[in-house]
């Protein structure tokens, strides 16, 4: 840890200013593309990170196993791997597993990395959905020993992350061998939380992945709310609650992003109070703040969220962290910096800065990008 601290804070400052880099790239027709452009774009923002975290999430990744949950697990020692695999064999039908392919690269102290393609077995309660069953088992693995962590658990997608710069993580995981129709990429500059393999971004639960630049002062309230609904936070980083909030609100509560954004980044009470007293919008916004106040994300943030069929950008209401959007043909881009988009697509059809607190969404179903305004 002393070596990591010297990298994170070489001048011994009391506070290091947050600077994480975000990049997302989506083909709106669902065509899969290689790692070349995403890796080049996130590497262009090298100076926004400090080498203590990099990562990628890829959708459309495992077409040959698209009907199976792909569990990516990191182990801190061999004994816990054996114990976890006994648990997996009792809870799932494991159709294939392997050590994750890696090569030598500039990464720090990698754990044992394994992936499993699974389906719930006959022990799953009939009344429980398969997604709920898998999420419950993921939480149990992450809580059980403190030495095994499921860092990806969706179908036909996967997360690859660790301690290093993003381009080094891409090299380490041999990402040039993969393709997908959505890539989201993160370069980390941790401030108040440790730089370790589980704490790198993206954060994931089932098919939801999140990358984040900022700092959540609401983490304690967010965590307590989510733990009432069965989520367990084990990754020592505030971003983890955002992934669980998206899963809870969109998968379990069935809300569209139009509603979710008004929970996570709501209008100020003064703005709600100024609306027509009898308006349906005022009643809705007030009800959402009162009912889901524990999930309000307080503090400076910009995030890119993804699940199958959608890539979403969202910032705090007063936009204290950057987020830029771009379009070129069938490709939709989100980035911390326009320069990263221009590097891989020099001539854009459109480039703009989304409004604070208002989500921008690329949708596979409609092959379009929309901005959702309050």
TIROVEX-973488 format. One record per residue (C-alpha): residue in one letter; residue number from 1; x, y, z. Coordinates in nm, 2 decimals, decimal comma. Layout:
% TIROVEX-973488
A  NUM  X  Y  Z
...
//
This chain:
% TIROVEX-973488
X  1  0,00  0,00  0,00
X  2  0,29  0,24  0,06
X  3  0,39  0,22  -0,31
X  4  0,03  0,27  -0,42
X  5  0,00  0,57  -0,19
X  6  0,31  0,73  -0,34
X  7  0,15  0,69  -0,69
X  8  -0,19  0,82  -0,58
X  9  -0,06  1,12  -0,39
X  10  0,31  1,19  -0,46
X  11  0,31  1,53  -0,29
X  12  0,14  1,42  0,03
X  13  -0,16  1,66  -0,03
X  14  -0,45  1,63  0,21
X  15  -0,69  1,62  -0,08
X  16  -0,64  1,50  -0,44
X  17  -0,88  1,65  -0,69
X  18  -1,10  1,39  -0,87
X  19  -1,02  1,36  -1,24
X  20  -1,15  1,01  -1,36
X  21  -1,19  0,96  -1,74
X  22  -1,51  0,82  -1,89
X  23  -1,57  0,69  -2,25
X  24  -1,86  0,51  -2,40
X  25  -1,92  0,40  -2,76
X  26  -2,23  0,23  -2,90
X  27  -2,33  0,11  -3,24
X  28  -2,70  0,18  -3,26
X  29  -2,76  -0,10  -3,51
X  30  -2,61  -0,36  -3,27
X  31  -2,31  -0,43  -3,49
X  32  -2,01  -0,56  -3,29
X  33  -1,68  -0,38  -3,32
X  34  -1,33  -0,43  -3,18
X  35  -1,14  -0,28  -2,89
X  36  -0,93  -0,05  -3,11
X  37  -1,13  0,27  -3,09
X  38  -1,25  0,24  -2,72
X  39  -0,89  0,17  -2,60
X  40  -0,74  0,45  -2,81
X  41  -1,00  0,70  -2,69
X  42  -0,96  0,62  -2,32
X  43  -0,58  0,61  -2,35
X  44  -0,60  0,97  -2,49
X  45  -0,72  1,07  -2,14
X  46  -0,43  0,91  -1,97
X  47  -0,35  1,22  -1,76
X  48  -0,70  1,21  -1,59
X  49  -0,60  0,89  -1,41
X  50  -0,31  0,78  -1,19
X  51  -0,28  0,41  -1,27
X  52  -0,48  0,29  -0,97
X  53  -0,77  0,17  -1,18
X  54  -0,89  0,10  -1,53
X  55  -1,16  -0,11  -1,68
X  56  -1,40  -0,19  -1,96
X  57  -1,75  -0,34  -2,00
X  58  -1,84  -0,50  -2,33
X  59  -2,19  -0,60  -2,45
X  60  -2,26  -0,86  -2,72
X  61  -1,94  -1,03  -2,59
X  62  -2,03  -1,40  -2,56
X  63  -2,26  -1,49  -2,85
X  64  -2,18  -1,86  -2,81
X  65  -2,29  -1,85  -2,45
X  66  -2,55  -1,57  -2,48
X  67  -2,82  -1,76  -2,28
X  68  -2,59  -1,82  -1,98
X  69  -2,48  -1,59  -1,70
X  70  -2,11  -1,51  -1,73
X  71  -1,96  -1,48  -1,39
X  72  -1,62  -1,32  -1,38
X  73  -1,46  -1,38  -1,03
X  74  -1,14  -1,25  -0,87
X  75  -0,98  -1,46  -0,60
X  76  -0,72  -1,35  -0,35
X  77  -0,60  -1,70  -0,28
X  78  -0,63  -2,05  -0,41
X  79  -0,82  -2,19  -0,10
X  80  -1,10  -1,95  -0,14
X  81  -1,13  -2,04  -0,51
X  82  -1,19  -2,40  -0,42
X  83  -1,45  -2,31  -0,15
X  84  -1,63  -2,08  -0,39
X  85  -1,64  -2,34  -0,67
X  86  -1,80  -2,58  -0,43
X  87  -2,07  -2,32  -0,36
X  88  -2,11  -2,26  -0,74
X  89  -2,15  -2,63  -0,81
X  90  -2,43  -2,65  -0,55
X  91  -2,61  -2,34  -0,68
X  92  -2,57  -2,36  -1,06
X  93  -2,52  -2,58  -1,35
X  94  -2,18  -2,48  -1,47
X  95  -2,15  -2,54  -1,85
X  96  -1,80  -2,41  -1,89
X  97  -1,53  -2,24  -1,69
X  98  -1,17  -2,13  -1,75
X  99  -0,90  -1,91  -1,63
X  100  -0,94  -1,57  -1,79
X  101  -0,68  -1,52  -2,07
X  102  -0,42  -1,26  -1,97
X  103  -0,07  -1,16  -2,08
X  104  0,21  -0,97  -1,90
X  105  0,14  -0,60  -1,87
X  106  0,19  -0,30  -1,64
X  107  -0,07  -0,40  -1,38
X  108  -0,03  -0,42  -1,00
X  109  -0,05  -0,75  -0,81
X  110  -0,33  -0,93  -1,01
X  111  -0,55  -1,18  -0,83
X  112  -0,66  -1,52  -0,96
X  113  -0,91  -1,44  -1,24
X  114  -1,17  -1,70  -1,35
X  115  -1,49  -1,70  -1,55
X  116  -1,79  -1,94  -1,54
X  117  -2,09  -1,97  -1,77
X  118  -2,38  -2,08  -1,55
X  119  -2,76  -2,13  -1,52
X  120  -2,95  -2,17  -1,19
X  121  -3,00  -2,53  -1,10
X  122  -3,31  -2,71  -0,96
X  123  -3,25  -2,56  -0,61
X  124  -3,38  -2,22  -0,73
X  125  -3,72  -2,15  -0,57
X  126  -3,99  -2,16  -0,83
X  127  -4,13  -1,83  -0,73
X  128  -3,80  -1,65  -0,75
X  129  -3,68  -1,50  -1,08
X  130  -3,36  -1,63  -1,23
X  131  -3,21  -1,27  -1,21
X  132  -3,30  -1,24  -0,84
X  133  -3,15  -1,58  -0,77
X  134  -2,82  -1,50  -0,95
X  135  -2,80  -1,16  -0,78
X  136  -2,86  -1,32  -0,44
X  137  -2,58  -1,57  -0,50
X  138  -2,34  -1,30  -0,62
X  139  -2,40  -1,10  -0,30
X  140  -2,34  -1,41  -0,09
X  141  -2,01  -1,49  -0,26
X  142  -1,89  -1,13  -0,22
X  143  -1,99  -1,12  0,15
X  144  -1,88  -1,47  0,25
X  145  -1,50  -1,46  0,28
X  146  -1,38  -1,12  0,18
X  147  -1,14  -1,29  -0,06
X  148  -1,37  -1,38  -0,36
X  149  -1,55  -1,11  -0,56
X  150  -1,79  -1,15  -0,85
X  151  -1,71  -0,84  -1,06
X  152  -1,93  -0,93  -1,36
X  153  -2,25  -1,14  -1,37
X  154  -2,47  -1,06  -1,68
X  155  -2,55  -1,25  -1,99
X  156  -2,36  -1,19  -2,32
X  157  -2,15  -0,92  -2,16
X  158  -1,85  -0,89  -1,93
X  159  -1,64  -0,65  -1,72
X  160  -1,26  -0,65  -1,73
X  161  -1,09  -0,43  -1,47
X  162  -0,80  -0,39  -1,24
X  163  -0,52  -0,18  -1,10
X  164  -0,34  -0,01  -1,39
X  165  -0,40  0,25  -1,65
X  166  -0,69  0,15  -1,89
X  167  -0,46  0,08  -2,18
X  168  -0,26  -0,16  -1,96
X  169  -0,57  -0,33  -1,84
X  170  -0,67  -0,38  -2,21
X  171  -0,33  -0,53  -2,28
X  172  -0,35  -0,75  -1,97
X  173  -0,69  -0,90  -2,06
X  174  -0,61  -0,94  -2,43
X  175  -0,91  -0,72  -2,52
X  176  -0,81  -0,70  -2,89
X  177  -0,95  -1,05  -2,91
X  178  -1,30  -0,94  -2,81
X  179  -1,58  -0,74  -2,98
X  180  -1,92  -0,60  -2,88
X  181  -2,18  -0,34  -2,98
X  182  -2,13  -0,13  -2,66
X  183  -1,80  -0,05  -2,49
X  184  -1,78  0,16  -2,18
X  185  -1,43  0,25  -2,04
X  186  -1,29  0,40  -1,73
X  187  -0,96  0,55  -1,61
X  188  -0,96  0,60  -1,23
X  189  -0,82  0,86  -1,00
X  190  -0,93  0,75  -0,66
X  191  -0,97  1,01  -0,39
X  192  -1,13  0,89  -0,07
X  193  -1,13  0,51  -0,14
X  194  -0,85  0,26  -0,20
X  195  -0,71  0,16  -0,54
X  196  -0,76  -0,21  -0,56
X  197  -0,88  -0,46  -0,82
X  198  -1,24  -0,48  -0,69
X  199  -1,26  -0,10  -0,66
X  200  -1,18  -0,03  -1,02
X  201  -1,47  0,06  -1,25
X  202  -1,70  -0,05  -1,41
X  203  -1,92  -0,17  -1,13
X  204  -2,17  -0,43  -1,23
X  205  -2,47  -0,64  -1,12
X  206  -2,63  -0,87  -1,36
X  207  -2,63  -0,68  -1,70
X  208  -2,60  -0,34  -1,55
X  209  -2,26  -0,16  -1,55
X  210  -2,16  0,19  -1,43
X  211  -1,86  0,41  -1,47
X  212  -1,84  0,73  -1,26
X  213  -1,64  1,04  -1,22
X  214  -1,70  1,23  -0,90
X  215  -1,78  1,17  -0,53
X  216  -2,10  1,08  -0,36
X  217  -2,15  1,24  -0,02
X  218  -2,48  1,05  -0,01
X  219  -2,31  0,71  -0,01
X  220  -2,41  0,62  0,34
X  221  -2,78  0,70  0,28
X  222  -2,77  0,52  -0,05
X  223  -2,61  0,21  0,09
X  224  -2,85  0,19  0,38
X  225  -3,15  0,21  0,15
X  226  -3,02  -0,05  -0,09
X  227  -2,92  -0,29  0,19
X  228  -3,29  -0,29  0,30
X  229  -3,36  -0,45  -0,04
X  230  -3,10  -0,72  -0,02
X  231  -2,79  -0,55  -0,18
X  232  -2,46  -0,58  -0,01
X  233  -2,18  -0,33  -0,07
X  234  -1,84  -0,49  -0,05
X  235  -1,62  -0,31  -0,30
X  236  -1,51  -0,01  -0,07
X  237  -1,61  0,25  -0,33
X  238  -1,91  0,48  -0,35
X  239  -1,98  0,40  -0,72
X  240  -2,10  0,06  -0,63
X  241  -2,43  0,19  -0,50
X  242  -2,51  0,35  -0,84
X  243  -2,50  0,01  -1,01
X  244  -2,73  -0,14  -0,75
X  245  -2,96  0,17  -0,77
X  246  -3,00  0,12  -1,15
X  247  -3,07  -0,25  -1,11
X  248  -3,32  -0,19  -0,83
X  249  -3,51  0,09  -1,00
X  250  -3,51  -0,03  -1,36
X  251  -3,51  -0,41  -1,33
X  252  -3,69  -0,47  -1,00
X  253  -3,92  -0,16  -0,99
X  254  -3,97  -0,15  -1,36
X  255  -3,91  0,22  -1,41
X  256  -3,78  0,37  -1,74
X  257  -3,48  0,59  -1,73
X  258  -3,72  0,89  -1,76
X  259  -3,83  0,82  -1,41
X  260  -3,50  0,69  -1,27
X  261  -3,32  1,01  -1,36
X  262  -3,57  1,21  -1,16
X  263  -3,49  0,99  -0,86
X  264  -3,11  0,99  -0,89
X  265  -3,07  1,35  -1,00
X  266  -3,41  1,52  -0,91
X  267  -3,51  1,87  -0,95
X  268  -3,44  2,09  -0,64
X  269  -3,73  2,13  -0,40
X  270  -3,75  2,50  -0,49
X  271  -3,80  2,41  -0,85
X  272  -4,07  2,15  -0,77
X  273  -4,24  2,41  -0,54
X  274  -4,25  2,66  -0,82
X  275  -4,46  2,43  -1,05
X  276  -4,84  2,46  -1,08
X  277  -4,99  2,33  -0,76
X  278  -5,24  2,11  -0,94
X  279  -5,00  1,98  -1,21
X  280  -4,95  1,61  -1,25
X  281  -4,57  1,67  -1,29
X  282  -4,54  1,84  -0,95
X  283  -4,72  1,55  -0,78
X  284  -4,50  1,30  -0,96
X  285  -4,17  1,47  -0,88
X  286  -4,27  1,53  -0,52
X  287  -4,38  1,17  -0,47
X  288  -4,06  1,03  -0,62
X  289  -3,84  1,25  -0,39
X  290  -4,04  1,14  -0,09
X  291  -4,06  0,77  -0,17
X  292  -3,70  0,72  -0,31
X  293  -3,51  1,00  -0,13
X  294  -3,26  0,75  0,00
X  295  -3,14  0,69  -0,36
X  296  -3,08  1,06  -0,44
X  297  -2,72  1,09  -0,56
X  298  -2,57  1,39  -0,37
X  299  -2,24  1,54  -0,48
X  300  -2,06  1,61  -0,80
X  301  -2,09  1,32  -1,06
X  302  -2,10  1,22  -1,42
X  303  -2,19  0,86  -1,50
X  304  -2,22  0,64  -1,80
X  305  -2,46  0,35  -1,75
X  306  -2,52  0,05  -1,98
X  307  -2,73  -0,25  -2,01
X  308  -2,84  -0,45  -2,32
X  309  -2,99  -0,22  -2,57
X  310  -2,91  0,11  -2,40
X  311  -2,62  0,34  -2,31
X  312  -2,70  0,63  -2,08
X  313  -2,52  0,94  -1,97
X  314  -2,62  1,14  -1,66
X  315  -2,46  1,42  -1,46
X  316  -2,56  1,60  -1,14
X  317  -2,80  1,90  -1,18
X  318  -2,53  2,17  -1,17
X  319  -2,29  1,97  -1,38
X  320  -1,98  1,97  -1,16
X  321  -1,82  1,69  -1,37
X  322  -1,78  1,69  -1,75
X  323  -1,98  1,48  -2,01
X  324  -1,97  1,53  -2,38
X  325  -2,19  1,35  -2,64
X  326  -2,12  1,29  -3,01
X  327  -2,27  1,12  -3,31
X  328  -2,12  0,98  -3,63
X  329  -2,34  0,77  -3,85
X  330  -2,46  0,47  -3,64
X  331  -2,21  0,54  -3,36
X  332  -2,30  0,72  -3,04
X  333  -2,03  0,85  -2,81
X  334  -2,01  0,98  -2,45
X  335  -1,69  1,11  -2,31
X  336  -1,52  1,32  -2,04
X  337  -1,34  1,51  -2,32
X  338  -1,44  1,59  -2,68
X  339  -1,07  1,52  -2,78
X  340  -1,12  1,15  -2,71
X  341  -1,42  1,13  -2,94
X  342  -1,25  1,34  -3,21
X  343  -0,94  1,11  -3,20
X  344  -1,14  0,80  -3,31
X  345  -1,40  1,00  -3,52
X  346  -1,25  1,33  -3,64
X  347  -1,55  1,44  -3,84
X  348  -1,87  1,42  -3,63
X  349  -2,23  1,46  -3,75
X  350  -2,30  1,63  -3,41
X  351  -2,12  1,70  -3,08
X  352  -2,28  1,87  -2,78
X  353  -2,29  1,90  -2,41
X  354  -2,59  1,74  -2,25
X  355  -2,78  1,94  -1,99
X  356  -2,71  1,88  -1,62
X  357  -2,93  1,62  -1,46
X  358  -3,10  1,53  -1,78
X  359  -3,02  1,18  -1,92
X  360  -2,91  1,12  -2,28
X  361  -2,98  0,77  -2,40
X  362  -2,87  0,57  -2,70
X  363  -3,13  0,30  -2,78
X  364  -3,07  -0,01  -2,99
X  365  -3,45  -0,07  -3,04
X  366  -3,51  0,26  -3,20
X  367  -3,16  0,31  -3,34
X  368  -3,17  0,66  -3,20
X  369  -3,03  0,90  -2,93
X  370  -3,27  1,10  -2,72
X  371  -3,23  1,36  -2,45
X  372  -3,49  1,35  -2,17
X  373  -3,57  1,69  -2,04
X  374  -3,76  1,76  -1,71
//
